[in-house]
């Protein structure tokens, strides 16, 4: 221990003697360790840390598998849930969850709440009891029971000021009184974030017997010792049994069990692995760079090492002293890296999946700190071992001579060159990945959405089912709002739609086509279903290909009509003109036929990367229980500048109408690419850092080589070598190292970028243009990095150089 303390004190004295060198090493290491700590914190929060539920590894989501319609994870029908719950052998229990929105009115501003209707088994599955009061019980979940609600901690605080007597208080939701029976703990929100209130499902018997309406979310808790794979097998067996028992509704309908971690984070797992690999490469490049610095420094300390050896210090003693110095530098750099990582948490938190945002915050917990310590120590050994070993190999006769400092360290030069080649190769891999993501982002932003996003204001106005329980009242609300909004100065047009593009990526409806054979079981015809006001398509800038738009003449008492998109026309009338053709939503003879009066252009409703699906637009006036949920307003100038005026016009129609999610269509599209944008920024930043370090590495090797070869340069120039010859010699040496690294890196990138194929869109993982661009960038940078020391070499005065010894 005494010897170790002696080594530490000597290391501190050495660091004080050369603070510039220490600062550079610490800074490089802090960047490497900080980047790794930051990304590991993200991976730990999303992929490793326990979810905020007791025994969360036993929580799963269960979906219908309707991949034949393009929905491998489809929301289950109530009757299927009932059968799953009765027949399974693998779950402690299952819970049905219904997506709802409820309008909170009464004291204060009207507010739209994100709500879930749940069965009583919900709370026993998640095993989280209310902070105050009690959970929903079986007796509460009956149609005839009194209406009760369990509210979130956030709603309790912001709306009711955290008042202690909230339990038992009545609140008004959708125009009906609900008794608050409980308040959930802070940060609890399941199965998604931002849920304000839980209410009973309240389904009656006919609803529980429905197999044609698919709208539930289903959560379940595995029995102890049961794996999700076994549960998958059990559920698939039940699904196959239901296919045989109910072929009209369940043919080809399977079941999919998804662990909760996969449900939350499956979509980002691949991206996080890529980022973790990228920062690992950055750390390796940083270590290689520091090792190069230490190898150069070792040359200047040869006499010191020789003296220590002459005084009796063994080789291991010298290596231990040098490693102690390096680990001290690593410890300081690691501590600074942790601070840098902590500063990045605000930015990185945007990469956490929305469903985990509240329950999995970024924090410096013991796992992250242990990781940082391990990385710092490993880096200290990694970048210090080769220089320490090289420095300990001292030839006393050579090192103690007056000119010994000019002796060639051939082994050290080879190691330094190899380190530079490795740096360049790793930089090539990172730059290639960043280039592919940049192209992906450019392709996504260049996708033709099929509608205009400029100067478009959007807001949500979900109507209360209790207050607006008649179709005519709901249509009247939409008409009055649109009339008032269109009259505002600066408004070009306005329209209502039940489901806005890129917001709700579902809501399909089955139908039958007149004159075509009825679909066989498991071959249901379906299309995205949208209820729209008369000028919605025009407001969105969706082009009309043939026929006409929906208009004010398409009323409830008029002939039932619809506008369909090109994909629907091609799919269901492939060799006919779809205009004038008819379809209806069931095979019931009394069901109304809808005539196709227009064919609109395709739009990307389901996502920028998803191809357009068959889609039909139905007039609000002709819909049953129409849903004017999203108001779109096209303006002359800045759309947000009219938000207050539009809000006032809605409140003039209904003073208690909640208005939420006020934004622009551009904002909605930006959300679609935000994750890719952040990933590209991070990988691009790591790549830029890697490129900078590789540049420094090339410069350092040549700078050191010029210093070592100054006498040789003097002899060459004295014998007639021209300045440009010397300049060319050293530039070519730098480019040669870079080329070896580039070709090594390209081979590695070709293999490793396959891992990120799922993150790409519109570009191949082996895209030649990206590889060519990366090669060009690295060679240009290498030439620039080589030119500076080469220029210095070309200006050597032969007379001075020949007296250098």
C-alpha positions in Angstrom: 0.0 0.0 0.0 2.9 2.3 0.8 4.4 1.8 -2.6 1.1 2.5 -4.3 0.7 5.8 -2.3 4.3 6.6 -3.4 3.3 6.0 -7.0 0.3 8.2 -6.7 2.3 11.1 -5.3 4.8 10.8 -8.0 2.1 10.7 -10.6 0.6 13.9 -9.2 4.0 15.6 -9.3 4.5 14.5 -12.9 1.0 15.8 -13.9 1.8 19.2 -12.3 5.0 19.4 -14.2 3.2 19.0 -17.6 -0.3 20.3 -17.1 -0.9 20.9 -20.8 -0.4 17.2 -21.6 -2.5 16.1 -18.7 -5.3 18.5 -19.7 -5.4 17.2 -23.3 -5.5 13.5 -22.1 -8.2 14.3 -19.5 -10.3 16.2 -22.1 -10.1 13.4 -24.7 -10.9 10.8 -22.1 -13.8 12.8 -20.6 -15.4 13.0 -24.0 -15.1 9.2 -24.5 -16.2 8.2 -21.0 -18.9 10.9 -21.0 -20.4 9.7 -24.3 -20.4 6.1 -23.1 -21.9 7.0 -19.7 -24.7 9.1 -21.4 -25.7 6.4 -23.8 -25.4 3.6 -21.2 -27.7 5.7 -18.9 -30.2 5.7 -21.8 -29.9 2.0 -22.4 -30.1 1.3 -18.7 -33.3 3.3 -18.3 -35.1 1.8 -21.3 -33.7 -1.7 -21.7 -32.2 -2.8 -18.4 -33.7 -1.1 -15.4 -36.7 -2.8 -13.7 -40.0 -1.4 -14.9 -41.9 0.5 -12.2 -44.2 -2.4 -11.4 -43.8 -5.3 -9.0 -42.4 -8.4 -10.8 -42.7 -6.5 -14.1 -41.0 -9.3 -16.0 -44.3 -11.2 -15.6 -46.4 -8.5 -17.2 -47.3 -9.0 -20.9 -49.6 -7.5 -23.5 -51.8 -9.8 -25.6 -52.9 -8.9 -29.1 -54.8 -10.4 -31.9 -52.6 -11.4 -34.8 -54.3 -10.1 -38.0 -51.1 -9.9 -40.1 -53.2 -11.0 -43.2 -54.7 -7.5 -43.0 -51.5 -5.8 -42.1 -52.0 -5.7 -38.3 -49.8 -8.2 -36.5 -50.7 -6.6 -33.2 -54.4 -5.8 -33.5 -56.7 -4.7 -30.7 -58.8 -7.7 -29.6 -62.6 -8.0 -29.7 -64.4 -8.2 -26.4 -65.7 -11.8 -26.9 -62.2 -13.0 -27.8 -60.9 -11.5 -24.6 -63.6 -13.3 -22.6 -62.6 -16.7 -24.2 -58.9 -16.0 -23.7 -59.5 -15.3 -20.0 -61.6 -18.4 -19.4 -59.5 -20.9 -21.4 -55.8 -19.9 -20.7 -53.6 -22.0 -18.4 -50.7 -19.5 -18.2 -52.0 -16.3 -16.7 -52.8 -15.4 -13.1 -55.4 -13.0 -14.7 -56.1 -10.9 -17.7 -57.4 -7.3 -17.9 -59.3 -5.5 -20.7 -58.5 -1.9 -21.2 -60.5 0.5 -23.4 -59.0 3.7 -24.8 -61.2 6.7 -24.0 -61.2 10.4 -23.8 -63.4 12.2 -21.2 -64.2 15.9 -21.0 -63.8 17.3 -17.5 -66.0 20.2 -16.8 -67.3 22.1 -13.8 -65.0 24.3 -11.7 -62.2 25.7 -13.9 -61.3 25.5 -17.5 -62.8 22.6 -19.5 -60.2 19.9 -19.9 -59.9 16.9 -22.2 -58.6 13.9 -20.2 -56.8 10.9 -21.5 -58.8 8.0 -19.9 -58.9 4.3 -19.8 -61.9 2.1 -19.1 -60.6 -1.0 -17.3 -61.9 -4.2 -15.8 -61.5 -4.7 -12.1 -58.7 -7.2 -12.7 -56.5 -4.4 -14.0 -55.3 -3.3 -10.6 -54.5 -6.8 -9.4 -52.4 -7.4 -12.5 -50.3 -4.3 -12.2 -50.1 -4.8 -8.4 -50.1 -1.1 -7.7 -52.7 0.1 -5.2 -54.0 3.7 -5.1 -52.1 6.2 -2.9 -55.5 7.3 -1.6 -58.8 5.4 -1.5 -59.4 2.1 -3.3 -59.2 0.6 -6.8 -62.1 -0.4 -9.1 -63.8 -3.6 -7.9 -66.0 -6.1 -9.7 -69.2 -4.5 -8.4 -68.1 -1.2 -10.0 -67.7 -2.8 -13.4 -71.4 -3.3 -14.2 -73.7 -1.3 -16.4 -76.1 -0.6 -13.6 -73.4 0.4 -11.0 -72.8 4.0 -10.0 -70.1 5.8 -11.9 -66.7 5.8 -10.2 -63.2 7.0 -11.2 -59.6 6.6 -10.0 -57.6 9.6 -10.9 -53.9 10.1 -11.5 -51.6 11.8 -9.1 -50.9 14.5 -11.7 -54.5 15.3 -12.2 -55.1 15.4 -8.5 -52.3 18.0 -8.1 -52.9 20.2 -11.1 -56.7 20.3 -11.1 -57.6 19.8 -7.4 -54.5 21.2 -5.7 -53.8 17.9 -3.9 -56.7 18.4 -1.6 -56.9 15.7 1.0 -60.7 15.1 0.8 -60.7 14.3 -2.9 -61.8 10.7 -2.2 -65.6 10.7 -2.3 -65.8 14.0 -4.2 -68.0 14.1 -7.4 -66.5 15.3 -10.7 -68.2 15.8 -14.0 -66.9 13.7 -16.9 -68.6 13.9 -20.3 -71.6 15.6 -18.6 -72.1 12.8 -16.0 -71.2 12.7 -12.3 -68.4 10.3 -11.3 -67.4 9.7 -7.7 -63.6 9.7 -7.1 -62.7 6.5 -5.2 -58.9 6.6 -5.5 -55.8 8.5 -6.4 -52.9 6.6 -8.0 -49.2 7.1 -6.9 -46.9 9.5 -8.6 -45.5 8.4 -11.9 -48.0 5.5 -12.3 -49.4 5.3 -15.8 -50.2 2.0 -17.5 -50.2 0.8 -20.2 -49.1 4.2 -21.7 -48.0 7.5 -20.2 -50.2 10.5 -19.6 -53.3 8.7 -18.4 -55.4 11.0 -16.2 -58.3 8.8 -15.1 -59.3 5.2 -14.9 -63.0 4.2 -15.0 -64.8 0.9 -15.2 -65.4 -0.5 -18.7 -69.1 -0.8 -17.9 -69.9 -3.1 -20.8 -73.2 -4.9 -21.0 -73.6 -8.5 -22.1 -74.1 -7.8 -25.8 -70.9 -5.8 -25.9 -68.9 -8.6 -24.2 -70.3 -11.0 -26.9 -69.1 -8.9 -29.9 -66.4 -10.4 -32.1 -66.5 -8.0 -35.0 -65.4 -4.9 -33.1 -61.8 -4.8 -32.2 -60.9 -2.0 -29.8 -59.5 -3.4 -26.5 -56.0 -3.5 -25.1 -55.3 -6.6 -23.1 -52.7 -6.9 -20.3 -52.0 -10.1 -18.4 -49.7 -11.4 -15.6 -47.9 -14.7 -16.1 -48.1 -17.4 -13.5 -44.8 -17.9 -11.6 -42.4 -20.0 -13.6 -44.3 -19.5 -16.9 -42.3 -18.0 -19.8 -43.9 -15.7 -22.3 -42.9 -18.2 -25.0 -45.0 -20.8 -23.3 -47.8 -18.3 -22.9 -47.6 -17.6 -26.7 -48.0 -21.3 -27.4 -51.0 -21.6 -25.1 -52.7 -18.5 -26.6 -52.1 -19.6 -30.1 -53.8 -22.9 -29.3 -56.8 -21.0 -28.0 -56.8 -18.8 -31.1 -56.8 -21.8 -33.3 -59.7 -23.3 -31.3 -61.7 -20.0 -31.8 -60.9 -20.1 -35.5 -62.7 -23.4 -35.7 -65.6 -22.4 -33.4 -66.2 -19.0 -35.1 -65.0 -19.2 -38.7 -67.0 -16.2 -39.8 -65.2 -13.8 -37.5 -62.0 -15.5 -36.3 -60.6 -17.3 -39.4 -56.9 -16.6 -39.6 -57.0 -14.5 -36.4 -54.1 -15.5 -34.1 -52.8 -14.3 -30.8 -49.5 -12.6 -29.9 -48.0 -12.3 -26.5 -45.5 -9.5 -26.0 -43.4 -9.0 -22.9 -44.0 -5.5 -21.4 -40.4 -4.5 -21.9 -40.7 -5.4 -25.6 -44.0 -3.6 -25.9 -42.5 -0.4 -24.5 -39.0 -0.5 -26.0 -39.0 -3.0 -28.9 -39.1 -0.2 -31.4 -35.9 1.5 -30.2 -33.9 -1.5 -29.1 -31.9 -1.7 -32.4 -31.2 2.1 -32.5 -29.9 2.0 -28.9 -27.6 -0.9 -29.6 -26.2 1.0 -32.6 -25.6 4.1 -30.4 -24.0 2.0 -27.7 -21.7 0.4 -30.3 -20.9 3.9 -31.7 -19.9 5.3 -28.4 -17.8 2.2 -27.8 -16.0 3.0 -31.0 -15.5 6.6 -29.9 -13.9 5.4 -26.6 -11.6 3.1 -28.5 -10.5 5.9 -30.8 -10.0 8.2 -27.8 -7.8 5.4 -26.1 -5.9 5.0 -29.3 -5.2 8.7 -29.5 -4.1 8.9 -25.9 -1.9 5.9 -26.4 -0.3 7.7 -29.3 0.3 10.8 -27.1 1.8 8.6 -24.4 4.1 6.8 -26.9 5.4 10.2 -28.0 5.8 11.2 -24.4 7.6 8.0 -23.7 10.4 9.0 -26.1 11.0 12.2 -24.1 11.1 10.1 -20.8 13.6 7.5 -22.0 16.5 9.0 -20.0 14.2 9.1 -16.9 13.3 5.4 -17.3 16.9 4.5 -17.9 18.0 6.3 -14.7 15.3 4.4 -12.8 16.4 1.1 -14.3 20.1 1.9 -13.6 19.2 2.6 -9.9 17.6 -0.9 -9.7 14.0 -0.5 -10.7 12.7 -3.6 -12.3 10.6 -3.7 -15.5 7.4 -4.5 -13.7 8.1 -1.6 -11.2 8.4 0.9 -14.1 5.3 -0.5 -15.8 3.3 -0.2 -12.6 4.4 3.4 -12.1 3.4 4.4 -15.6 0.0 2.5 -15.3 -0.6 4.4 -12.0 -0.1 7.7 -13.8 -2.5 6.6 -16.6 -5.2 5.3 -14.2 -5.0 8.7 -12.3 -5.6 10.5 -15.6 -8.4 8.0 -16.4 -10.0 8.7 -13.0 -10.0 12.4 -13.4 -11.2 12.1 -17.0 -13.9 9.7 -15.9 -15.2 12.0 -13.2 -15.4 14.9 -15.7 -17.1 12.5 -18.2 -19.8 11.7 -15.6 -20.5 15.5 -15.3 -20.7 15.8 -19.1 -23.0 12.8 -19.3 -25.3 14.3 -16.6 -25.5 17.5 -18.6 -26.7 15.6 -21.6 -29.7 14.0 -19.9 -32.2 16.7 -20.9 -31.3 16.1 -24.5 -31.2 12.3 -24.3 -34.5 12.0 -22.5 -36.2 12.9 -25.8 -35.1 9.4 -27.0 -37.0 7.6 -24.3 -40.2 6.0 -25.7 -43.3 8.1 -24.8 -44.8 5.1 -23.0 -41.8 5.0 -20.6 -41.2 8.7 -20.2 -42.4 9.1 -16.6 -41.5 5.7 -15.2 -38.0 5.5 -16.6 -36.2 8.8 -16.1 -32.5 9.2 -16.8 -30.5 9.3 -13.6 -27.0 8.5 -12.3 -27.9 5.4 -10.3 -25.4 2.9 -8.9 -25.4 0.9 -12.2 -24.5 3.9 -14.2 -21.8 5.0 -11.8 -20.4 1.4 -11.7 -20.3 1.4 -15.5 -18.5 4.7 -15.6 -15.9 3.5 -13.1 -15.4 0.3 -15.0 -15.0 2.2 -18.3 -12.6 4.7 -16.8 -10.4 2.0 -15.3 -10.5 -0.1 -18.4 -9.6 2.9 -20.5 -6.7 3.7 -18.2 -5.3 0.2 -18.7 -6.2 0.1 -22.4 -4.5 3.3 -23.5 -1.6 2.9 -21.0 -0.5 -0.7 -21.4 1.3 -0.4 -24.8 3.1 2.9 -23.9 4.1 1.5 -20.5 5.4 -1.7 -22.0 7.3 0.3 -24.7 8.8 2.8 -22.2 10.0 0.0 -19.9 12.1 -1.5 -22.8 15.1 0.7 -22.2 18.6 0.1 -23.7 20.7 1.8 -21.0 23.8 2.3 -23.2 21.7 4.0 -25.9 19.3 6.0 -23.7 22.1 7.5 -21.5 24.2 8.7 -24.4 24.0 12.4 -25.1 22.3 11.8 -28.4 20.1 9.1 -27.2 17.0 11.2 -27.5 17.4 10.9 -31.3 17.5 7.2 -31.3 14.9 5.6 -33.5 12.1 3.8 -31.6 11.1 1.5 -34.4 8.7 -0.5 -32.3 7.0 2.6 -31.0 6.6 4.0 -34.5 4.9 0.8 -35.7 2.6 0.8 -32.8 1.7 4.4 -33.3 1.0 3.8 -37.0 -1.2 0.8 -36.2 -3.1 2.9 -33.7 -3.7 5.6 -36.3 -4.9 3.0 -38.8 -7.3 1.6 -36.2 -8.6 5.1 -35.4 -9.3 5.8 -39.1 -11.0 2.4 -39.6 -13.3 3.0 -36.6 -14.0 6.6 -37.8 -15.0 5.1 -41.2 -17.5 2.8 -39.6 -19.1 5.7 -37.6 -19.1 8.1 -40.5 -20.8 5.4 -42.7 -23.5 4.8 -40.2 -24.1 8.6 -39.8 -24.2 9.0 -43.5 -26.8 6.3 -44.0 -28.9 7.8 -41.2 -28.6 11.3 -42.8 -29.8 9.9 -46.1 -32.7 8.1 -44.3 -33.7 11.4 -42.7 -33.5 13.2 -46.0 -35.6 10.5 -47.7 -38.2 10.7 -44.9 -38.5 14.4 -45.2 -38.8 14.1 -48.9 -41.7 11.6 -48.8 -44.7 13.0 -50.7 -47.3 12.9 -47.9 -50.2 13.4 -50.3 -51.4 16.4 -48.4 -50.1 19.9 -47.6 -48.6 20.8 -44.2 -47.9 24.5 -44.6 -50.0 27.1 -42.8 -52.2 24.5 -41.2 -53.5 24.7 -37.6 -54.8 21.6 -35.9 -56.7 21.2 -32.6 -58.7 18.4 -30.9 -62.3 18.9 -29.9 -63.6 15.5 -28.7 -67.4 15.8 -28.0 -69.0 14.5 -24.9 -71.1 11.4 -25.6 -73.6 12.5 -22.9 -74.2 16.0 -24.1 -74.0 15.2 -27.8 -75.9 11.9 -27.9 -77.7 12.7 -31.2 -76.1 12.6 -34.6 -77.8 15.9 -35.6 -76.3 17.7 -32.5 -72.8 16.5 -33.4 -73.1 17.6 -37.0 -74.6 20.9 -35.9 -71.6 21.5 -33.6 -69.2 20.9 -36.4 -71.1 23.1 -38.9 -71.4 26.0 -36.5 -67.7 25.9 -35.6 -66.7 25.7 -39.3 -69.0 28.6 -40.3 -67.5 30.8 -37.5 -63.9 29.8 -38.1 -64.1 30.3 -41.9 -65.3 33.8 -41.3 -62.2 34.8 -39.4 -59.7 37.1 -41.2 -56.7 35.1 -42.4 -58.5 31.8 -42.6 -58.5 30.2 -46.1 -60.5 27.1 -45.3 -61.3 24.7 -42.5 -62.5 21.1 -42.1 -63.3 18.4 -39.6 -62.1 14.8 -39.6 -62.6 11.9 -37.2 -59.0 10.6 -37.6 -56.1 12.9 -38.6 -53.2 11.5 -40.6 -50.2 10.3 -38.6 -52.0 10.7 -35.3 -54.2 7.6 -35.0 -52.8 4.9 -37.2 -55.7 2.6 -37.4 -59.5 2.8 -37.3 -60.4 0.5 -40.2 -63.8 -0.8 -41.3 -64.8 -3.9 -43.2 -67.2 -3.8 -46.2 -68.6 -5.8 -49.1 -68.5 -4.7 -52.7 -71.6 -4.9 -54.9 -71.4 -7.4 -57.6 -68.3 -9.1 -56.2 -68.3 -12.5 -54.4 -68.5 -12.2 -50.6 -65.1 -12.6 -48.9 -64.3 -16.0 -47.5 -63.7 -16.3 -43.8 -60.4 -14.8 -43.0 -60.4 -12.7 -46.2 -62.2 -9.6 -44.8 -62.2 -6.5 -47.0 -61.2 -3.5 -45.0 -60.0 0.1 -45.4 -59.1 3.0 -43.3 -62.3 4.7 -42.3 -62.5 8.5 -42.0 -65.5 10.8 -41.4 -65.0 14.2 -42.8 -66.7 17.6 -43.3 -67.5 18.8 -46.7 -64.3 20.8 -47.2 -61.8 18.7 -45.3 -60.1 17.2 -48.3 -59.7 20.6 -49.9 -58.4 22.1 -46.6 -55.8 19.4 -46.4 -54.8 19.8 -50.0 -55.6 16.2 -50.9 -56.0 16.1 -54.7 -59.1 14.9 -56.4 -58.2 12.5 -59.2 -61.6 11.9 -60.6 -65.3 12.6 -59.7 -66.2 15.1 -57.1 -65.5 16.0 -53.4 -68.0 15.5 -50.7 -70.2 18.6 -50.3 -73.0 20.1 -48.3 -75.5 18.3 -50.5 -74.4 15.0 -48.9 -76.8 15.1 -46.0 -78.3 12.4 -43.8 -81.4 12.1 -46.0 -79.4 12.2 -49.3 -78.0 9.2 -51.2 -75.2 7.6 -49.2 -71.9 8.4 -50.9 -68.2 8.2 -50.3 -64.8 9.3 -51.7 -62.1 6.7 -51.8 -58.4 6.9 -52.4 -56.5 5.5 -55.4 -55.2 2.5 -53.4 -58.7 1.4 -52.6 -59.8 1.9 -56.2 -56.9 -0.2 -57.5 -57.3 -2.9 -54.8 -61.0 -3.6 -55.0 -61.8 -2.5 -58.6 -58.5 -3.4 -60.3 -59.9 -3.7 -63.8 -62.9 -1.3 -63.6 -63.6 2.3 -63.0 -64.5 2.6 -59.3 -66.6 5.8 -59.9 -70.2 4.9 -59.5 -69.5 1.6 -57.8 -71.2 0.7 -54.5 -70.2 -0.9 -51.3 -71.8 -1.3 -47.8 -70.4 -2.0 -44.4 -72.1 -5.3 -43.7 -73.9 -8.0 -45.7 -77.2 -7.2 -44.0 -79.8 -6.7 -46.8 -81.1 -3.7 -44.9 -77.7 -2.0 -44.8 -77.4 1.1 -47.0 -75.2 1.0 -50.1 -72.6 3.8 -50.5 -71.8 5.0 -54.0 -68.3 6.1 -54.9 -68.5 9.7 -56.1 -64.9 10.6 -56.1 -61.4 9.2 -56.1 -58.8 11.2 -54.1 -55.0 10.9 -54.1 -53.2 8.6 -51.7 -51.8 10.0 -48.4 -49.5 8.5 -45.8 -52.0 8.0 -43.1 -50.2 5.3 -41.1 -46.7 6.8 -41.1 -44.0 8.2 -43.4 -42.4 4.8 -43.9 -45.7 2.9 -44.4 -47.2 2.7 -47.9 -50.7 4.2 -48.3 -53.5 1.8 -47.5 -57.0 1.6 -48.9 -58.9 4.5 -47.5 -62.5 5.8 -47.7 -63.9 9.2 -46.7 -67.6 9.4 -45.5 -69.5 12.6 -45.0 -70.0 13.6 -41.3 -73.7 14.2 -42.0 -74.2 10.6 -43.2 -72.2 8.9 -40.4 -73.7 7.1 -37.4 -72.6 8.9 -34.2 -70.2 11.1 -36.2 -66.9 12.1 -34.6 -65.7 15.7 -35.4 -62.5 15.1 -33.4 -59.9 17.1 -35.3 -60.3 20.6 -36.6 -57.9 21.6 -39.4 -57.6 25.3 -40.3 -55.6 26.5 -43.3 -54.4 30.1 -42.9 -52.8 32.8 -44.9 -49.9 33.4 -42.5 -48.6 31.9 -39.2 -51.3 29.4 -38.2 -50.5 29.6 -34.5 -51.2 33.3 -34.6 -54.9 32.4 -35.1 -55.1 29.8 -32.4 -56.6 32.1 -29.8 -59.2 33.4 -32.3 -60.2 29.8 -33.4 -60.5 28.8 -29.7 -62.8 31.7 -29.0 -65.1 30.7 -31.9 -65.3 27.1 -30.6 -66.1 28.4 -27.1 -68.8 30.6 -28.6 -70.5 27.4 -29.8 -70.0 25.5 -26.6 -68.4 27.3 -23.6 -67.7 23.9 -21.9 -66.0 22.3 -24.9 -62.4 21.2 -24.1 -59.8 22.1 -26.7 -56.5 20.4 -26.7 -53.3 19.5 -28.7 -53.1 22.9 -30.5 -50.3 22.6 -33.0 -49.5 22.7 -36.7 -49.4 19.9 -39.3 -45.7 20.6 -39.7 -45.3 19.8 -35.9 -47.1 16.5 -36.4 -44.8 15.5 -39.3 -41.7 16.6 -37.3 -42.8 14.3 -34.5 -42.7 11.4 -37.0 -39.1 12.0 -37.8 -37.9 13.3 -34.4 -36.6 10.0 -33.2 -34.6 9.4 -36.4 -33.4 13.1 -36.2 -32.1 12.6 -32.7 -30.4 9.3 -33.6 -28.8 11.0 -36.6 -27.6 13.9 -34.5 -26.1 11.6 -31.9 -24.4 9.3 -34.4 -23.3 12.3 -36.4 -21.8 14.0 -33.3 -20.0 10.8 -32.4 -18.7 10.5 -36.0 -17.5 14.1 -36.0 -15.6 13.5 -32.7 -14.1 10.3 -34.2 -13.1 12.1 -37.3 -11.5 14.9 -35.2 -9.6 12.3 -33.1 -8.4 10.4 -36.2 -7.2 13.7 -37.7 -5.3 14.5 -34.5 -3.8 11.0 -34.6 -2.5 11.4 -38.2 -1.1 14.8 -37.4 0.5 13.5 -34.2 2.2 10.6 -35.9 3.6 12.8 -38.7 4.6 15.6 -36.3 6.5 13.1 -34.2 8.1 11.5 -37.3 9.3 14.9 -38.6 10.9 15.6 -35.2 12.6 12.2 -35.2 13.8 12.4 -38.8 15.0 16.0 -38.8 18.7 15.0 -39.3 17.7 12.7 -42.1 15.7 15.5 -43.7 18.8 17.8 -43.4 21.0 15.2 -45.2 18.4 14.7 -48.0 18.1 18.4 -48.6 21.9 18.9 -48.4 22.3 16.3 -51.1 19.8 18.1 -53.4 16.3 17.0 -52.4 13.8 19.7 -53.2 11.2 21.1 -50.7 8.3 19.7 -52.7 9.9 16.2 -52.6 10.1 16.3 -48.8 6.5 17.7 -48.6 5.3 15.0 -50.9 7.1 12.3 -48.9 5.4 13.1 -45.7 1.9 13.9 -47.1 2.0 10.5 -48.9 3.0 8.8 -45.7 -0.1 10.3 -43.9 -2.4 9.4 -46.8 -1.0 5.9 -46.9 -1.9 5.3 -43.3 -5.3 6.8 -43.9 -5.9 4.6 -46.9 -5.1 1.5 -45.0 -7.5 2.6 -42.3 -10.2 3.6 -44.8 -10.1 0.2 -46.6 -10.1 -1.7 -43.4 -13.0 0.5 -42.1 -15.0 0.0 -45.3 -14.8 -3.7 -45.0 -15.9 -3.5 -41.3 -18.7 -1.0 -42.1 -20.0 -3.3 -44.9 -20.5 -6.0 -42.2 -21.5 -3.9 -39.3 -24.1 -1.6 -41.0 -26.3 -4.6 -41.6 -27.2 -4.3 -38.0 -28.8 -1.0 -38.6 -30.8 -2.0 -41.7 -34.1 -1.8 -39.8 -33.3 1.9 -39.0 -32.9 2.8 -42.7 -35.5 4.0 -45.2 -35.0 4.5 -48.9 -31.3 3.6 -48.7 -29.4 0.4 -48.7 -26.9 -0.5 -45.9 -24.3 -0.9 -48.7 -25.1 2.3 -50.5 -22.1 3.1 -52.8 -22.6 6.8 -52.7 -22.3 6.9 -48.9 -19.1 4.7 -48.9 -17.6 6.9 -51.6 -18.4 10.1 -49.8 -16.9 8.7 -46.5 -13.7 7.6 -48.4 -13.4 11.1 -49.9 -13.9 12.9 -46.6 -11.3 10.7 -44.8 -8.7 11.1 -47.5 -9.1 14.9 -47.7 -8.9 15.2 -44.0 -5.8 12.9 -43.9 -4.2 15.1 -46.6 -4.9 18.3 -44.6 -3.7 16.7 -41.3 -0.5 15.5 -43.1 0.2 18.8 -44.8 0.9 20.8 -41.7 3.8 18.7 -40.3 5.0 17.9 -43.9 5.2 21.7 -44.6 7.3 22.0 -41.4 9.6 19.3 -42.6 10.0 20.9 -46.0 11.2 24.1 -44.4 14.0 22.5 -42.4 17.3 24.4 -42.8 20.0 21.8 -43.7 22.7 23.5 -41.7 20.6 23.6 -38.5 19.4 20.0 -39.1 23.0 18.7 -39.5 23.9 20.2 -36.1 20.7 18.8 -34.5 22.6 16.2 -32.6 
